[in-house]
Amino acid sequence: MDHMKRLGKLQDQLVFRDIDALVYGTGANFTYFTGLGVHWHRDSEPQEPTCFLLMAQDEEPRVLLHSAWEHLAGASPVPVEIISSRYELLTALATYLKGMRYVGTSQRAEGFIRELLRPVLLHTQCFDAEEVGARIRWIKEPEEIAFLRQLNAMSDRVMEVVVEQIRPPITQLQLQRLVVETGLALGADDISFPPTAGFVKSGLEARENPFVYPKDKPLVPGSSISFDFGFIKDNYCSDYGRSFYSGPAPDHISAAYRALQASVVHLIERMNPGELKINQMFDVIEEALDERGYGDRLRARLPQRGLGHNIGVDLHETPRLRPETDVWLQPGMVMAIEPKLLHAGEYYLRVEDIVLITPTGAESLTTFDRDRFELPLT
């Protein structure tokens, strides 16, 4: 990865947006622009980071690394300063930002940085500038796409291994552990979020919350099984979903899963750059399911009409697949498409695919058999 090229794009944005400087703490932008593998939870950037990227219009970028991460200093694309206390952090920030009035920060760390600088930089205005870097991350570079292609092939392989173990009397907890163990054995560095393998027994009383099946209770025939899991490899994330049924499925449930998969395939076929907007994607899925009689099941689970998110070094990247995202599909975008169907008391079904927008259309980077649904009992 050419991190200096990325930093050059970021510096250009400072000039274009008339921002004096950026301070990105540990998180997605820090990882993307520095390439340093400082650990952070993909579902929540830290509110009080320990490592920072400093970028100004007319100053050389710098990295502040907590002493716990000093071993990464040699891999930094820009000069590094090692810090081990809040005082050292304050001193380094105040020195670099002296005289600067408009300083953008990481979204979650904005309050921390503002309060830290207030006593020493009285005229500095801090504000959330997470999206400045995030917009650059919208379009994936060829090397990123190669990483994501390999990572999602790993997710498919995990599913292939795990599905062979889905037999009564296995439990949700056992399946979740198996997902993690299999991914790590296949080369993942970590999980991007705790996995789920949700059981829903058909024929029970309808409840608002479909996930009442105890996690330590054995699987019984006549239950749907819905997976959601992801891994991290080389700083990039995956996010994955498939559903199955224990034993022969009633016709209306097997038809629901076929309809769900068909709607995803239909959407991918329609995802041509410059011809479809992100806020039109849910409509395409919804229309396909309405034609098959399952649109109400989609709306039952996704009343806000959200369909997923982009993905990369962060698990949930922008642009989000929501009604307010009036953005054309663009080549190089990589997104997690995750429609779900809910029939209370009968089933919960989800499919999640990672889809790459190409210059001429779209390609699913996840290729697990879309027809595999009913599982043997022994």
Phi, psi and omega in degrees: 000137179267089184287333176293324176296318177298316180297325177296320176296321180293319179295323176300323179293326177299316180293315183297322184265001180057048175255130182292318184201163174236144173232103179256117178276178180314125182157199189296312181293321177300313181296316184294316187274340179254334184075007183274131185275053175287127187289140172203156181281126185293341179269002181190108174291149182292142177281337176234082184295162177247349178230149188215146166256127178251127182223127178232166182296318189238019179238152176292134178300151177223157174242132171258117181247129172297149184302336178295338181249019184302331182295347179270354189303322183294342181267357183289138177283350182225166181304147184240141170240129180271131179233151181224004181210163178296326178297315179295323177296312180300316180298315181295317179294315182297322179293315183290324188263003183306129178085357181267136187261322185243108186239118177273148184225173169300148184301305185285338184265002185302314181296319179298313182291319179299313181292327179294320185274341188307317183290337188248337179236081190294333186255013179269128178256118177264144179208159181290117179234029180304320187288342177300311177285323182298324179297323177295327181284351180305315186259118184278141176284159180306321180293323177295317180298321178297316177301312183293326177297314179294319182295321181283334170296324176296318178300316176302317181295320176302315180297321179298322179287312186293322184299333179289347181258000183276086178220143171303139013253039181296153181251167175299317181299320179294319178293321178297317177296320180296321177302310182297311182299320181292316179298316179294322178294331180273000173115002177295147177279328184191176171265147179273345173192159179297131184285159172232150173220082191277127177265137172227115180280126179289149174086011179265172178299134180294131177229154180297319178266114182285345188260069179251355181292120182302136185293338180259008180270136182299146173298139176238152177304151180084028180236141170274149180233120185243123182258145171214112181208163179201159182229165174241133176215126180053040176076001181252151188251151167241163179209130196213144177210138173212160179229154181218174178223134182277106182091185178297131181267141171305151186305320184290336179277315178296324177294324178297317181292320176299320179295319180297312179297319180297324180292325177293314178300317179300317179297313181302322178293336181268352190275070178265130181299138180079356180243343180225138177263157180300321182282003173259352187293319179299321180301321181294314177299314183298316180298318181296321180285325176299320179298331181261002176086018183237015180298324180296328179291327175292312181293332179295327181264332185235064183295336179274359174065030174273138187241355180146216190193162169282168187209150180184240175290337174254153180290312182246093181261162171271157359283138177286151182272078186228163182300331182277356184270089183271071187228133177289145170298139183230142177304135181100347173289141175232123188225150175264116179257120190223071174286153179222151174240136179232123169237101187304130180083357182237308183195159167227120184236135177221147172229134176225120179240147174263121188240130177261130173274122180257173178299338185241359182171228181212153181223131175279124177277350174254130191230016180303144183312115182286345182268349184281118184218299182284131183247146177294159183269346180228000000 
